[in-house]
Amino acid sequence: MNFAGKVVLITGASSGIGAAAAETFAKLGASLVLTGRNIENLKEVAVKCSGVNQLPLVVPGDVTKEADNEKLVAATLEKYGKLDVLVNNAGIIETGNIENTNMEQYDRVMNTNIRSIYHLTMLAVPHLVKTKGNIVNVSSVNGIRSFPGVLAYNISKMAVDQFTRCVALELAAKGVRCNCVNPGVTVTNLHKRGGMDDETYDKFLKHSQTTHALGRPGTADEVAQAIAFLASDLASFSTGVSLPVDGGRHAMCPR
Ligand code: NDP
């Protein structure tokens, strides 16, 4: 995998999978654009990426705000003059089932996890067409399997998979690929930010040893490697793919 001369934009680069993806792409020679809301975290990630290439362009922003997405794409073009890879990674999880969820939760989760991807991809596509670039979305095992208790999240991630396939078909003739990764439980800040306390999270990770065939949760780095693969020329004949990075969890059934 070699991203020398390629411009890669990563959302949610301030933490977890996005931060790991930033470091992975940096090691592979990419010129980076990093975005997220937490400026301090973004700067720390940027410094970690800067050993290999020039310092990444950091553009703080909220992916649910259309003006921020417009600024993000404009800043990318202004700095690098092109875009080769869009990694739609930013996302949130919230617990809630059909008996206790509410429309505010639905809007928050859907706006962050799918509406933002819809909008940012829309803005990026004219530039990706010019470079015959590609898109990698970060979905979830929840996009391809069903779990109770995180209803809005499940729906938002299922939408990411459908979006991935449809966009792949729409852009294939123009030489633009679109794929997604579907991580299983991955050790990041996601679940604690979604409301789990330390003790519950420890139990959740222990339980993950039984819910993932490979007997453990995954690391952000493992997901980052899969994102880089799909974005690279090694995956030149893959589009519309949902790639599980979940220790086999998608294939498991209770027995
Ligand atoms: P983290 O909480 O560690 O990181 C989430 C990232 O998303 C942060 O960089 C955060 O940035 C960003 N983000 C969230 N909301 C917004 C927003 N409104 N605007 C801009 N950025 C935003 O979690 P992960 O790294 O785990 O999550 C990354 C992706 O991976 C998500 O889409 C998640 O659903 C998916 N995933 C994670 C799994 C896991 O077990 N961890 C499993 C399956 C999928 P900031 O706070 O700076 O805005």
Residues whose N, C-alpha, C, O or C-beta is under 5 A from the ligand:
A	BS01	NDP	G12 A13 S14 S15 G16 I17 G18 G36 R37 N38 G61 D62 V63 T64 N89 A90 G91 I92 T112 V138 S139 S140 V141 P183 G184 V185 T186 T188 N189 L190 R193
